[in-house]
Amino acid sequence: MASSGLRVVGGRRRPTTLVDSCVLLDLVVGDPVWRPWSATALAEAADEGPLVVNPIIYAEVSVGFESVEVLDAVLPPADYAREELPYSAGFLAGKAFLRYRKSGGVKASPLPDFYIGAHAAVAGHRLLTRDKARYATYFPTVELIVP
């Protein structure tokens, strides 16, 4: 069952935002095209409510770091809540992947985006991403924050 995607903070209900790895990587690598948009969108999402990452997002961002400690300094747990991937999100990711394959997709195993989108859908999170097409296609109920 999906949660509301809202958390009570300081007596107010605030939306939670799952932050896609592409947005975090824009900041980490200093992408000259996307960094300004990603930095602004991330700051606005943080002002509106808690930010969330899951193990898949964490893994994708971790590639450029030498240790967990260094990555945690960049993505401090106090600023980015850690959530496990719910089993129901794994199920939904599989169903979205099946739709992808039936529509001509060529990848042989579920892409991380399916797990990320399914997590946002099941948990009721908004999703901050630059990948509007895939998420809008396979997870139309997820509120997207996109360029």
N, C-alpha and C positions, 0 to 999 in steps of 0.2 A: 504494500500500500504506500502511496506517495505521501511524503510529509508536505507541510505547507510551504516550505522554502522560506519561511519567515522565522526570525528569531527575536525574542524580546531582549532588548538591550536598553538599559536606562529607562525602563517602563514603556518603551516604544517598540512596536513590531517593525522590524527592518528586514528587507529582502537579502537573502544570501546569494552570492555570486560565485559560481564555479569559474575559475580562471584557466582558460586553455593555455597549453604550453607555448603556442605560437606567440601569444601576447607577452608572456614572461621572457621568452627568448629574444623578442624584439628589444627588450630592455637590457638583458644580459649581454647580448652581442653588440648593442648599440646600432641596430639597423637604421641606416640613414633615412630610409623611406618611411618605415612604419613606427619607429621609436616615438616620435611626437604623438601620434594618435594613440598608441598603446599606453603611453605614460599618462595622458590626459584621461582616457577611458578608465584605466585602473584606479586613478586617484578619485574620479567621480564615483565609481562603484564602491570604493572603500568608504567614502563619505556617506553613502546610502545604507551600507550594512556590511556584515562580515564577508570576507573573502575566503574561498575554500579551494583546496587542491586535493587530489586523490593520488594513490600510488602510481597510476599510469602517467599522470601529468608530471609528478615528481621524477619518475624514471626518465621521461623524455627530456626534462630540463637538466637532469644530472649528468648527461653525457659530457658536458664541458667542464666538469668539476672534479678535482682530485680526491675529495673526501666529503662525507656526509656533513661534517662540521662546517666546511666552507659553504656548501650548498645551503645549510640551515642558517648561516649568517646572511645569505642573500634572500632566502625565503623563511624568515623567522616564524616559528610556530605561533608566536603571539600575534602576528599579522595575517598569517595564512592558516586557517583551521585545517587540520588533516582529517579527512574522512575516508573510511574504507569503501570499497566498491560493494554496494549491496548485491546479494545474489539475484534479486529481482532485476537489477540493472544488467547483470550478466545475461540473464534470459532475454531481456529486451534488446540488448546488443546483438545477440545471436539472431533474433527475428529481423532486425534491421539489416544485418549482414546478408541474410537470406534474400531479402528484397533487393539488395544491391546486386547480388549474384544473378538473380532472375531478370534483372533489368540490364544485364550485360557486363557487370563489373568483373574484372579479371583477377583481382587479388584472391589468393587461395585461403587466407585466414582472416578473421575479423581484424579490421584496422583499429588502432587506438581511438580514433574519433568515434567509432560506434560505442565503445565503452564509456567515453567521456560524455557523449550526448545522452546515452541511456542513464548514466548516473544523474545528470541534470534533470532528466525527465522524471525519474523515479523519486528523487529527493525534493523535487519542486524548486530547484535552484534556477536562477537566471544563468546564462552562459555568456561570458565575455570572450569573444573569438574574432578572428578575421575570416574564418571559413564559413561564410553564410550559406553557400549552396548546399553542402552536404548536410549540415545540421538542420536547415529548414526543410530539406527533402525528407530526411529520415526521422526527424524529431520535431514535427510541426507544433507540438504543444509547448515546447521550450521557448521561453522569452529570450531572444538573442540580443546582445549588445554588440553591434557590428559597425564597421565603417559605412 
